[in-house]
Structures are given as C-alpha cells and as structure tokens.
Amino acid sequence: MLTQEYLQTERKAEWREALRKSIKNKERTDIPRVKMSEVDAEVRSRNYDEVNLGLSTELAINEAKRCLDCVDPTCISGCPVEINIPKFIKNIERGEFLEAAKTLKETNTLPAVCGRVCPQERQCESQCFYTLKLKKEPVAIGYLERFAADYERESGNISIPKVVSTNGIKIAVVGSGPAGLAFAGDMAKMGYDVTVFEALHKLGGVLRYGIPEFRLPNEVVDVEIDGLRKMGVRFETNIIVGKTISQEDLKTNGFKGIFIGSGAGLPNFMNIPGENLNGVLSSNEYLTRINLMQATDSDSDTPVQKGKKVAVIGGGNTAMDAVRTARRLGAERAMIVYRRSEEEMPARVEEVKHAKEEGIEFLTLHNPIRYEGSECGRVQRMELQRMKLGEPDQSGRRRPVEIEGDTVWIDVDEVIVSVGVSPNPLIPQSFSGMEVTKWGTIVVDEDTMRVGESEIFAGGDIVRGGATVILAMGDGRKAAMEMDKVLMGE
C-alpha cells in the first residue's frame, strides 16, 4: 500500500492529478474487472487441456479501457522485467493487438509464458493505481499480456525483436530455463553470438519439466523459444556443462562470457522415518517424469505409480501442480498437507482455487512426522502432527508450532514431497573461483549478477533458490546489461 512518506515526495502533485483524472474518468473506473473463462472442473480434472481459456477480443478491449494511463505508472516498477505496461495496454484498447505484443517483446522474452504463470497479483497488479489509491480490483495486466501474446501467435504474424549487427563475441548460457532464455534474448539483441547449453533433451528448463500443460502448454514454450532462434540464438541439448564440457572447454572454444542459469533441481526432503519407502518421491521427480518423459504412457521407460490415495507435502505452486496432476492420473483422494494455514500458503490464489474446484482436499496445520509401509516396502500410511500458528518468522508468516500429543494417521499409497529445492552442486564444484552460500546458491553481486570479478554471471534459482519465473527473467536481463558493460570495457 502507498505510504504517507511516499505521498510527501515531489510526486504528490502528480498523484493528486492522477486521482483527479480517475474521478473525471469515472466511466472507466466503474468498469468491473474482467473474469476469464475456465474449463469446467469436472471435465478438466480428467485431462491435460489448459484450464484458463483466455480473453475474447471484446473482453480484452473492455478491460484495457480500465487503464487510467497514470502519470506515474507504478505498475512498471512492480514488474521485474520492466514491461511498458500502459503502452501495451493502450495498444489493446485501440485494437492494435500486434503492436501490443511488439511492445511486450521490447523487454520480455516470454510474454505468453509470463501471462500464464507470473504472480501478477504480487507484482505489477499490486502496484496498480486501482489497488493503491482507489481500493478496487487492479487492471488484469496478466490476462491482457496473455491475450496480446496469444493473438500474435495465433495470427501467424509473429514479430522478431530488432537485433543489431553481430559483434562476433561468443557467449555461453548454461540452462534453457527462464533466466537463461531472458539473458540470451537480450544479449542477442545487442549483437552477441549466443549459444545455450541444456542438459536435458528438450528445451525450456522448469517451464518444460516443472509446469504441467494444463497450466502452461508446451506449444506456447516452443513458439517463444523459436522466436529466440530467429534472433540468432543457438541451442545445444544433452550437454551437461561441468561434465560433457568444462569451463576450460568453453574458454578454448572462444566463449568470452558465461551466464549460469541452471536452476535448482535438487529436491529437499524432510528426513523423517519412512521417507525411503517406495511410493515416496519428490515433486521434481514426479513432475519431470510426467511432463518431460511421458511417464504416464504404458510403454514409458520411466513409468510412474498412479496412486489412488495421494498426499502432496507443501503449499507452493509446485505442490499444487503435483496434486492436480495426481488427480488427473486417477487419484480418488488427492490431498495437500501443509503445516501452516491456507493464508500462509505461498501458492498463487488462483492455483489454490483451481485445486479446490477439482476436488483436492486441504489438510492445513498438519505436518508429516513418519511414514509406514507394507511388507514389500511400499508406503501405506502416514502420521500427521497437528499444528497451530505462533509468532511470525523471518518470512513474515506465522511460525507453525506442534500441538503436543495431537497426531492422526491417514492411509496413503503415494506421497509427493514438495518442500523446496536446492541447486545442483555440479556447477560450483566444476567452476573455479566460485563461492556458494550454506544453501548451495552461487554468490553474486546483487546489483550486477556478476560472480566476483570474472566474466561469469548467474541468475535465477541457482542464485535465489526456488523463485518465480519472472524474477529469474529479471536476473537474466540485469546480467545481460551488466555483462555487456564488462565486455565492452565500460
């Protein structure tokens, strides 16, 4: 919420003018926020079709009319990649949809992705004038971003951002997730010869293996990556930097700068009794096998158990993805087990809503303390400790406290643990002069994303631990700008 201190700055007059303008444009502020159509919960819980159906042209234009074109567009400062939000929305209002998409691509490499998975309610939309001053629902910036990007893709008239003449300087990118793709796009625009190295056989990183198609269709990811190819970015799959090729190999092959965006794919576990039983696995493994390796197919090389009584431990977006996937695989009882209350859940409100509509059971203020299995070593049941909320911890959320002696047993045949991730130590161990934190993340200068005084930069989950797609992209854009300064001798 806007503070009194902020109102005392030199922009106070601008805000007063914006408020006067909004009152004058009452016909705009009285337009209700658009509602996006969704596939019926009973239907969608049986397939992988995308849940949200997007906006029609009429709905998009009507929503765009709500934008007040503020004197001080604080929505931009709320966006980690600094999209010119008023400009692209006004293009939609005028019916210039391709121009809107072009505006998005000036700073956002993956607009169709971000329009679907970014937590706009905590970022750009939380800084909308409607929220800050009028105490109304913000402009649906995320919906409009998705609309413009989808319109462009479906029209076939896909614009490619302007790329300056090549400077011949070779840049290596480790990982094809959101941080690496955002970095690669900005470096290509500036004329660098960019090659992205991906360890897996398909591109996209967490966008591909971590997010189910009912939330982010692969087609959308493919088109966004193809746009980077047309900008001159090269992609190499099945190459593990640190194993297949080394830091020295990259130098020998003429790469003058390296960006590390290899993510955080090492799952965390709770280290409780029974966690090594068959049927207890991480959300990373579960989603990767299903999303990337077709583990649900009968002839898959890596089949996954289709549990009937499935518990997912955790309250983030990945936990929601896992439990909703289990539901689609036929789980009769699919549960979220979370040690805090629903108000403290880090998952997006929309994801929680969708999960509930699909019949997911929420066991909040419960925490697993042990699993027990059958004679053949498969998990059969779990013991849950009932919790209550204490004082807030460092995250600002109220700390969960055990209710002594109050436990309950629940039958399960599959448990998916989604309690956080850590970076794979391969990169820090195989690169010289790289410092890591106690959590295994790479230490960088937060202002530049630079590793020490080297020509190596890093961003995304390898630096932050688990974070959002758009924050990773913001890191990639910042690193590109700063690497350019270093390589150009500024």
C-alpha positions in Angstrom: 0.0 0.0 0.0 1.2 3.5 -0.8 2.9 5.0 2.3 2.5 8.5 3.8 6.2 9.1 3.3 5.8 8.5 -0.4 2.9 10.9 -0.6 5.2 13.6 0.8 7.6 13.4 -2.1 7.7 15.7 -5.1 5.3 13.3 -6.9 2.5 14.2 -4.5 1.1 16.7 -7.1 1.3 14.0 -9.8 -0.7 11.6 -7.7 -3.3 14.2 -7.0 -3.6 14.9 -10.7 -3.9 11.2 -11.4 -6.6 10.8 -8.8 -8.5 13.8 -10.2 -8.2 12.3 -13.7 -9.5 8.9 -12.4 -12.5 10.6 -10.8 -13.1 12.5 -14.1 -12.9 9.2 -16.0 -15.5 7.6 -13.7 -16.8 5.6 -16.7 -13.5 3.8 -16.7 -13.2 3.2 -13.0 -16.8 1.8 -12.9 -16.0 -1.0 -15.4 -15.7 -4.3 -13.4 -12.6 -6.3 -13.7 -12.8 -9.0 -16.4 -13.3 -12.7 -15.5 -11.5 -15.2 -17.6 -13.5 -18.3 -18.7 -12.3 -21.7 -17.5 -12.9 -25.3 -18.4 -15.4 -26.9 -16.1 -13.6 -28.5 -13.1 -15.3 -31.9 -13.6 -14.1 -32.0 -17.2 -10.6 -30.6 -16.8 -9.7 -32.8 -13.8 -9.7 -35.8 -16.3 -7.4 -34.3 -19.0 -4.4 -32.0 -19.6 -6.2 -29.3 -21.5 -5.3 -25.8 -20.4 -7.7 -24.6 -17.6 -7.8 -20.9 -18.4 -9.4 -20.1 -21.8 -8.1 -16.6 -22.4 -10.0 -13.4 -23.3 -12.0 -12.6 -26.3 -11.2 -9.5 -28.3 -14.2 -7.7 -26.9 -13.3 -8.6 -23.3 -9.7 -7.6 -23.8 -10.6 -4.2 -25.2 -13.1 -3.6 -22.4 -10.5 -4.5 -19.8 -7.9 -2.3 -21.4 -10.3 0.7 -21.1 -10.0 0.4 -17.4 -6.3 1.5 -17.5 -6.1 5.2 -16.4 -2.7 5.8 -18.1 -1.3 7.1 -14.8 1.2 10.0 -14.6 3.4 7.7 -12.5 2.8 4.2 -13.7 3.9 2.3 -10.6 2.8 -1.0 -12.3 6.1 -0.8 -14.3 8.2 -0.7 -11.2 6.3 -3.7 -9.9 7.4 -5.7 -13.0 10.9 -7.4 -12.7 11.5 -7.1 -16.4 10.0 -3.5 -16.6 7.4 -4.0 -19.3 5.9 -0.7 -20.5 2.5 -1.8 -19.2 0.5 1.4 -20.1 1.8 1.4 -23.6 0.9 -2.2 -24.4 -2.5 -1.9 -22.7 -3.3 1.3 -24.7 -2.4 -0.6 -27.9 -5.0 -3.2 -26.9 -7.6 -0.6 -26.2 -7.1 0.8 -29.7 -7.3 -2.6 -31.3 -3.7 -2.7 -32.2 -3.0 -6.1 -30.8 0.2 -6.9 -32.8 1.7 -3.6 -31.6 0.8 -4.6 -28.1 2.7 -7.9 -28.5 5.6 -6.0 -30.0 5.7 -3.7 -27.0 5.8 -6.6 -24.7 8.8 -8.1 -26.5 10.8 -5.0 -26.1 11.6 -6.2 -22.6 10.0 -9.6 -22.1 11.4 -12.6 -24.0 8.5 -14.8 -22.9 5.2 -12.8 -22.8 2.9 -15.8 -23.4 4.6 -17.7 -20.6 4.5 -14.8 -18.2 0.9 -14.0 -18.9 0.1 -17.5 -17.6 2.4 -18.3 -14.7 3.6 -15.0 -13.3 2.2 -13.9 -9.9 0.9 -10.6 -11.2 -1.2 -10.2 -8.1 2.0 -9.8 -6.0 3.9 -7.7 -8.6 2.6 -5.4 -11.3 -1.0 -5.6 -10.3 -0.2 -5.0 -6.7 1.2 -1.6 -7.8 -1.8 -0.7 -10.0 -3.4 2.7 -9.2 -6.7 1.0 -8.7 -5.2 -1.0 -5.8 -3.0 1.7 -4.3 -5.5 4.6 -4.4 -9.0 3.5 -5.4 -9.1 0.4 -3.3 -10.6 -1.5 -6.3 -9.5 -4.6 -8.2 -6.5 -3.8 -10.4 -6.4 -3.9 -14.2 -5.9 -7.5 -15.3 -2.4 -6.9 -16.6 -1.6 -10.6 -16.7 -4.7 -11.5 -18.7 -4.0 -8.7 -21.2 -0.4 -9.8 -21.6 -1.5 -13.3 -22.3 -4.1 -12.0 -24.8 -1.7 -10.0 -26.8 0.9 -12.8 -27.0 -1.7 -15.4 -27.9 -3.2 -13.1 -30.5 0.1 -12.6 -32.2 0.9 -16.4 -32.1 -2.5 -17.4 -33.5 -2.3 -14.7 -36.2 0.9 -16.1 -37.6 2.4 -12.6 -37.8 5.0 -13.1 -35.1 7.4 -10.2 -34.7 11.0 -10.7 -34.0 12.7 -8.0 -31.8 15.3 -5.9 -33.6 18.8 -7.4 -33.5 21.9 -5.1 -34.1 24.7 -6.3 -36.3 26.8 -9.1 -34.8 29.9 -8.1 -32.9 31.3 -11.7 -33.1 31.7 -12.1 -29.4 30.7 -15.6 -28.3 28.6 -16.0 -25.1 27.7 -19.3 -23.4 24.4 -19.8 -21.4 24.1 -22.7 -19.0 20.5 -23.8 -18.8 17.5 -23.0 -21.0 15.1 -22.0 -18.2 13.6 -18.6 -17.8 16.7 -16.9 -16.6 18.9 -18.3 -19.4 16.3 -17.5 -22.1 15.8 -13.9 -20.9 19.6 -13.4 -20.8 20.0 -15.0 -24.2 17.3 -12.8 -25.8 18.8 -9.5 -24.5 22.4 -10.5 -25.5 21.2 -11.4 -29.0 19.6 -8.0 -29.4 22.9 -6.4 -28.6 24.7 -8.4 -31.3 26.4 -11.2 -29.3 26.8 -14.7 -30.7 24.8 -16.7 -28.1 24.8 -20.5 -27.5 22.5 -22.0 -24.9 23.6 -25.4 -23.4 20.8 -27.6 -22.0 21.4 -30.7 -20.0 18.1 -32.4 -20.9 16.9 -33.5 -24.3 14.2 -30.8 -24.6 14.5 -27.0 -24.1 12.7 -24.8 -21.5 14.0 -25.9 -18.2 11.4 -25.6 -15.5 8.9 -24.3 -18.0 9.0 -27.7 -19.7 9.6 -30.2 -16.9 8.1 -28.4 -13.9 4.9 -26.9 -15.0 2.1 -29.1 -16.3 0.4 -28.5 -19.7 -2.9 -27.7 -18.1 -1.2 -24.5 -16.8 1.4 -23.9 -19.5 1.1 -25.8 -22.8 4.3 -26.9 -24.4 3.3 -25.3 -27.7 3.5 -21.9 -26.0 7.0 -22.6 -24.8 8.1 -23.9 -28.2 6.9 -20.8 -30.0 8.7 -18.5 -27.5 11.9 -20.4 -27.9 11.6 -20.4 -31.7 11.5 -16.6 -31.6 14.9 -16.7 -29.9 16.2 -19.0 -32.7 15.1 -16.5 -35.2 17.0 -13.8 -33.3 20.2 -15.9 -33.9 20.4 -17.8 -30.5 21.7 -21.3 -30.9 20.7 -24.2 -28.7 22.6 -27.4 -27.8 20.7 -30.1 -25.9 22.1 -33.2 -24.0 25.1 -31.2 -22.9 25.9 -31.1 -19.2 28.3 -28.1 -18.5 30.7 -29.4 -15.9 30.5 -32.9 -17.2 30.1 -33.1 -21.0 32.1 -29.9 -21.4 34.1 -28.0 -18.9 34.7 -24.3 -18.1 38.1 -24.7 -19.8 36.4 -26.2 -22.9 34.2 -23.1 -23.1 37.2 -20.8 -23.0 39.1 -22.9 -25.5 36.1 -22.6 -27.9 36.2 -18.9 -27.7 33.4 -18.0 -25.3 34.2 -14.7 -23.7 31.3 -14.6 -21.2 29.3 -17.2 -19.4 25.8 -16.9 -17.8 24.8 -19.6 -15.4 21.0 -20.2 -15.2 21.0 -23.9 -14.4 18.2 -23.6 -11.8 17.7 -25.5 -8.6 16.7 -29.0 -9.4 18.0 -30.8 -6.3 14.9 -31.7 -4.2 14.8 -31.2 -0.5 13.3 -33.9 1.8 12.2 -33.8 5.5 14.5 -36.6 6.8 11.7 -38.3 8.7 11.2 -42.1 9.2 9.9 -44.0 6.2 10.9 -41.4 3.6 12.9 -44.1 1.7 9.8 -46.2 1.2 8.6 -47.0 -2.4 5.9 -44.5 -3.3 7.6 -41.5 -1.6 9.2 -39.2 -4.1 10.0 -35.6 -4.7 7.7 -33.3 -6.7 10.7 -32.6 -9.0 11.0 -36.3 -10.0 7.2 -36.8 -10.2 6.6 -33.8 -12.5 9.7 -34.3 -14.6 8.9 -37.9 -15.3 5.3 -37.0 -16.3 5.9 -33.7 -18.1 9.1 -34.5 -19.8 9.3 -38.3 -20.1 5.7 -39.3 -20.7 5.8 -41.5 -17.6 2.0 -42.0 -17.7 2.3 -43.9 -21.0 2.1 -47.7 -20.6 5.3 -48.1 -22.7 7.3 -45.4 -20.9 10.9 -46.1 -19.9 10.2 -44.3 -16.6 6.7 -45.2 -15.6 5.2 -43.5 -12.6 2.9 -45.1 -10.0 -0.7 -43.8 -10.4 -1.7 -43.6 -6.7 -5.3 -43.7 -5.5 -4.6 -42.1 -2.2 -2.1 -39.4 -2.8 -0.7 -36.8 -0.4 1.4 -33.9 -1.5 3.5 -32.3 1.2 3.9 -28.5 0.8 1.9 -25.4 -0.1 3.6 -23.8 -3.1 2.8 -23.7 -6.8 4.8 -26.8 -7.4 2.8 -28.7 -4.7 -0.4 -27.5 -6.5 0.9 -28.7 -9.8 1.7 -32.1 -8.4 -1.6 -32.7 -6.6 -3.6 -31.6 -9.5 -1.6 -33.9 -11.8 -2.2 -36.8 -9.4 -5.9 -36.0 -9.7 -5.7 -36.2 -13.4 -3.9 -39.6 -13.1 -6.9 -41.0 -11.3 -6.3 -40.3 -7.6 -9.6 -40.9 -5.7 -8.3 -38.9 -2.8 -5.7 -36.2 -3.5 -4.5 -34.1 -0.6 -2.4 -31.1 0.2 -0.7 -31.5 3.6 0.6 -28.1 4.8 2.0 -27.2 8.2 0.6 -23.6 8.2 -2.8 -22.3 7.4 -4.1 -21.5 3.9 -3.5 -17.8 4.4 0.3 -18.5 4.7 0.5 -20.6 1.6 3.0 -19.3 -1.0 1.0 -20.7 -3.9 -1.0 -18.3 -6.1 -4.6 -17.8 -5.0 -5.7 -18.9 -8.5 -3.9 -22.2 -8.2 -5.4 -22.9 -4.8 -8.9 -22.0 -6.2 -8.4 -24.3 -9.2 -7.2 -27.2 -6.9 -10.3 -26.9 -4.7 -12.6 -26.8 -7.6 -11.0 -30.0 -8.8 -11.7 -31.8 -5.6 -8.4 -31.5 -3.9 -8.5 -31.9 -0.1 -6.6 -29.4 2.0 -5.1 -30.6 5.3 -3.7 -27.4 6.6 -2.0 -27.1 10.0 -0.8 -30.7 9.6 2.8 -31.9 9.2 4.0 -35.4 8.5 6.3 -37.0 11.1 6.6 -40.6 9.8 5.6 -43.0 7.0 4.9 -46.7 7.4 4.9 -49.3 4.7 3.8 -52.7 3.7 5.9 -55.9 3.8 7.0 -55.3 0.3 8.3 -51.8 1.3 5.6 -49.6 -0.2 4.2 -46.7 1.7 0.8 -47.4 3.2 0.1 -44.7 5.7 1.5 -41.5 7.3 1.3 -40.0 10.8 0.5 -36.3 10.8 1.3 -33.9 13.6 -1.4 -31.3 14.2 -0.1 -27.7 14.3 -1.1 -24.3 15.5 0.3 -20.9 14.5 2.7 -19.0 16.7 4.6 -15.7 16.2 5.8 -14.6 12.7 9.1 -15.9 11.5 11.7 -14.2 9.2 9.5 -14.7 6.2 6.7 -12.7 7.9 4.5 -15.8 8.1 3.3 -17.1 11.4 5.5 -20.0 12.6 3.9 -23.4 12.9 4.0 -24.9 16.4 3.3 -28.5 17.3 0.2 -29.3 19.4 1.9 -31.8 21.8 0.4 -35.3 21.7 -2.1 -34.5 18.9 -1.4 -36.7 15.9 -3.5 -38.5 13.3 -2.9 -41.5 10.9 -4.0 -41.3 7.3 -3.9 -44.1 4.6 -1.8 -43.3 1.5 -0.3 -45.2 -1.3 1.8 -42.3 -2.8 3.5 -39.3 -1.2 5.0 -36.5 -3.2 7.3 -34.2 -1.2 7.3 -30.6 -2.3 9.1 -28.7 0.5 11.7 -26.8 -1.5 14.7 -27.2 -3.8 18.4 -26.6 -3.8 20.9 -26.0 -6.6 22.8 -29.0 -8.0 26.4 -28.6 -6.7 27.9 -29.6 -10.1 28.4 -26.1 -11.5 30.0 -24.6 -8.4 32.3 -27.6 -8.0 33.4 -27.7 -11.6 34.0 -23.9 -12.0 37.0 -22.2 -10.4 36.7 -19.3 -8.0 33.0 -19.7 -7.3 31.7 -19.0 -3.8 28.5 -20.6 -2.6 26.2 -20.0 0.4 25.3 -22.5 3.0 22.2 -23.3 0.9 24.4 -24.1 -2.1 23.4 -21.0 -4.1 26.1 -19.1 -6.1 27.2 -15.8 -4.5 26.9 -12.9 -6.9 26.9 -9.1 -6.7 23.2 -8.4 -6.4 23.4 -5.2 -8.4 25.1 -6.8 -11.4 24.6 -10.6 -11.0 28.4 -10.9 -11.6 30.5 -13.7 -9.9 33.4 -11.9 -8.4 35.5 -10.0 -10.9 35.1 -12.7 -13.6 33.3 -12.8 -16.9 30.8 -15.2 -15.3 27.3 -14.1 -14.3 24.5 -16.0 -12.8 20.8 -15.7 -12.0 17.5 -17.4 -11.3 17.2 -20.3 -8.9 20.9 -21.1 -8.9 21.3 -17.7 -7.1 17.9 -17.3 -5.4 17.0 -20.9 -4.5 13.3 -21.6 -5.5 11.8 -18.4 -7.0 9.3 -17.3 -9.7 9.7 -17.4 -13.4 9.6 -13.6 -13.7 12.2 -13.0 -11.0 14.5 -15.4 -12.8 13.9 -13.4 -16.0 14.6 -10.2 -14.3 18.0 -11.6 -13.2 18.8 -12.6 -16.7 18.0 -9.2 -18.1 20.1 -7.5 -15.4 23.0 -9.8 -16.1 22.9 -9.2 -19.8 23.1 -5.4 -19.4 26.0 -5.7 -16.9 27.9 -8.3 -19.0 27.7 -6.1 -22.0 29.3 -3.3 -19.9 32.1 -5.6 -18.8 32.8 -7.0 -22.3 32.7 -3.5 -23.9 35.2 -2.2 -21.4 32.8 0.3 -19.7 
